[in-house]
């Protein structure tokens, strides 16, 4: 007997939401880091307006990636420190459902911070970051990054040096997202027509990573 | 060859972590409804054996059959039959006792009404009814352990695996645990309970397995005195 896939996914998302509302460990840490990061970049680039316009998409994506590293580490550590990943694995549920539940929670929390960052950056950098296509790019990029992040954070969660191991494993894997998302965002902000190609590429990479992670998660969590 | 009355069958089971052998060619079977004590000194392989039987670990070689299903190949079919109480409570600190049971109930596909009813009853049996809406992080070690046992019994598994369930419990909590185990045994559950405390072992157990150095050093009725002698010998022997 296997518990229905969607029911498991929703149960894991609801559980992660409830624990986060109670503990406020993930979103608050991510949001604080993201705020400080964009402020520091804003001051560093203050004197050169042209440089700010050029760098803004890079600032957004570097900030989001580092902020979500903090979140991914904590999210999977919460499962492994209490042995709860074992409890999930003991249940008659598909490993892909566990992945999808954890991924959705991580993407949701990072998405909240990402969306909150856009109006803040609009004010600080004087550029319209609230363009609907910037929002779409941000959400697609976060989804892809959180997919590979959830997989790798599960792999490193049991190790003692997980705080250092996760960035080492994840940053090279995140390069395709960083490149395509930053170029798509920059293209949208500057009105360059090639942004659509970059966004399509980002969407394609996200779908491929998500499918691969769904398939590989079972091998990662089983001993 | 399979034994019709056996719910757990283990043949030539070995487990090694890298080059370090943890279990060496174990052969045994456990009948449906049997209460088995798993003794052994620290490092003798008790926890490894329970992880293998629960499907959380894969054997290096050998065969495990649970209810006729083979592990790890048919693990999905076996999972619903197993309830595990591990060293750690396997509970979410930031959920309440009833939320924890509700969450795990959903994972085991139990319908909402049934989930609520079973949770209420198990919390009552665990003496946690009045703390049902308290966060687990406010619980003592003993309360967490009782809730952990309730979680393991929630889906009414045929087999209960308990890894050192008495550790950290006071006298009253141990007695309460004994009565919960007696209830589960009476209900026909197969129970395997690992402990290194011979004196603390429940009287109602029918059989004892003694692990030493990854091998079975004793397999027989859980007569306290004969077991105690065997345990003394085994626990002084090298574990690897």
Contacts between the chains, C-beta under 8 A, distances in Angstrom:
chain1	res1	chain2	res2	distance
A	1	B	77	7.4
A	1	B	80	5.1
A	1	B	109	6.8
A	2	B	76	5.8
A	2	B	109	7.9
A	3	B	106	7.6
A	3	B	107	6.0
A	3	B	108	6.3
A	3	B	109	3.8
A	4	B	109	6.8
A	7	B	106	6.3
A	7	B	109	7.1
A	8	B	106	7.3
A	8	B	107	6.0
A	11	B	103	6.1
A	11	B	106	4.0
A	11	B	107	6.2
A	14	B	103	8.0
A	15	B	92	6.8
A	15	B	95	6.9
A	15	B	103	5.0
A	18	B	94	7.6
A	18	B	95	6.5
A	18	B	99	6.9
A	19	B	92	6.0
A	19	B	94	4.2
A	19	B	95	6.3
A	22	B	94	4.4
A	22	B	95	7.9
A	22	B	135	7.3
A	23	B	94	4.9
A	82	B	88	6.1
A	82	B	89	7.3
A	82	B	90	7.0
A	82	B	91	7.0
A	82	B	92	7.1
A	82	B	93	6.8
A	83	B	86	6.1
A	83	B	87	7.5
A	83	B	88	3.7
A	83	B	89	7.6
A	83	B	90	5.2
A	84	B	90	5.9
A	84	B	91	7.5
A	84	B	92	6.3
A	86	B	56	5.8
A	86	B	84	7.8
A	86	B	86	6.5
A	86	B	88	8.0
A	86	B	90	6.1
A	87	B	90	3.8
A	87	B	91	7.8
A	87	B	104	6.9
A	87	B	151	7.6
A	88	B	107	7.1
A	89	B	56	6.2
A	90	B	54	6.2
A	90	B	55	7.5
A	90	B	56	6.8
A	90	B	79	6.2
A	90	B	82	6.8
A	90	B	84	5.7
A	90	B	90	7.9
A	91	B	79	6.3
A	91	B	104	7.0
A	91	B	107	3.9
A	91	B	108	5.8
A	92	B	76	5.7
A	92	B	77	7.9
A	92	B	79	4.1
A	92	B	80	4.6
A	92	B	107	8.0
A	92	B	108	6.7
A	92	B	109	7.3
A	93	B	107	5.6
A	222	B	58	7.1
A	222	B	72	7.6
A	223	B	56	7.0
A	223	B	57	4.9
A	223	B	58	5.4
